[in-house]
Amino acid sequence: APANHCRRWHAGHRQGRPQYHRRGLVVGHQWLYRQRVTLDTFIGPSYNSNLMKIKASSGDASASFDVGSFQGFSLRTGITLGVAF
């Protein structure tokens, strides 16, 4: 599921809002131990994009620029431990 976070900030006559876009696809496997404990592993590609949009308070000037170092394609992996109920 995509995670989009929005936070606004104000500085003098300017205001901005970061835009984070992340997309990906994961495949994995789940093990169930003694009908109670689960262990999941997953791996897959992801794409990340981070932008900051800034507007002047008069509304006639605006700009967008990159705010993140985690841009482009990457590999997503993980392990989760859970309780089945």
C-alpha positions in Angstrom: 0.0 0.0 0.0 1.4 3.4 -0.8 2.3 5.7 2.1 1.8 9.4 1.4 2.7 11.8 4.2 1.8 15.5 4.2 3.1 18.1 6.5 2.8 21.8 6.0 5.3 24.5 7.1 5.2 28.3 7.1 8.2 30.7 7.0 7.5 34.4 6.6 5.6 34.9 3.4 6.3 31.4 2.1 4.5 28.1 2.8 5.3 24.6 1.6 4.2 21.0 1.6 6.4 17.9 1.0 5.1 15.2 -1.3 6.4 11.7 -0.8 5.4 9.0 -3.3 6.5 5.4 -2.8 5.4 2.5 -4.9 6.5 -1.1 -4.9 5.7 -4.7 -5.2 6.7 -7.4 -2.8 6.6 -11.2 -2.7 7.2 -13.3 0.3 6.5 -16.4 2.3 4.9 -17.0 5.7 5.6 -19.8 8.2 3.2 -20.7 11.0 4.7 -22.3 14.1 2.5 -24.3 16.5 -0.6 -22.6 15.2 0.4 -19.4 17.1 3.6 -17.7 16.0 4.1 -16.4 12.4 7.3 -15.5 10.6 7.1 -13.6 7.3 9.9 -12.7 4.9 9.5 -10.5 1.8 11.5 -8.9 -1.0 10.7 -6.7 -4.0 11.4 -3.6 -6.0 10.3 -0.1 -5.0 10.3 3.4 -6.5 10.6 6.6 -4.3 10.0 10.2 -5.2 10.3 13.2 -2.8 9.4 16.8 -3.7 8.8 20.0 -1.9 6.3 22.5 -3.3 6.7 26.1 -2.1 4.4 29.1 -2.7 4.8 32.7 -1.9 1.9 34.2 0.2 1.0 36.5 -2.7 0.3 33.3 -4.8 2.1 34.5 -7.9 5.4 32.6 -7.3 5.9 28.9 -6.7 8.6 26.3 -7.1 9.2 22.6 -6.7 12.5 20.9 -5.7 13.9 17.5 -4.7 14.2 17.1 -0.9 15.3 13.5 -0.5 18.3 11.4 -1.0 16.2 8.2 -1.4 15.1 8.8 -5.0 14.6 6.3 -7.7 14.5 2.5 -7.7 15.6 0.4 -4.7 15.2 -3.0 -3.2 12.8 -3.5 -0.3 13.3 -6.5 2.1 11.9 -7.4 5.5 11.1 -9.9 8.1 8.2 -9.8 10.5 7.3 -11.8 13.6 3.7 -12.0 14.6 1.0 -13.8 16.7 -1.8 -15.6 14.9 -5.3 -15.3 16.4 
